[in-house]
Amino acid sequence: MPETGLPQTARVGIGALLRQLQPRFPDLTASKVRFLEDQGLVHPHRTASGYRKYSEQDVAVSYTHLTLPTNRE
């Protein structure tokens, strides 16, 4: 699990999540992060206005899934 430097209860928006992960995954986009949510792999909190807020665990799970090998033949 990557060290994000966030307090355990901190939540970040999708832009901040991208800034944390893009150095390692330069092709990462907001739509790819939303895909992880659609697949039930991350569960961001939704604000009253509908914005996604990702926990440290969501960031770690995203990192893990992005590092897993894919079966592309």
Secondary structure as GFF3:
##gff-version 3
##sequence-region A 1 73
A	DSSP	beta_strand	11	12	.	.	.	ID=ss1
A	DSSP	alpha_helix	14	21	.	.	.	ID=ss2
A	DSSP	alpha_helix	30	38	.	.	.	ID=ss3
A	DSSP	beta_strand	45	46	.	.	.	ID=ss4
A	DSSP	beta_strand	52	55	.	.	.	ID=ss5
A	DSSP	alpha_helix	56	67	.	.	.	ID=ss6
###
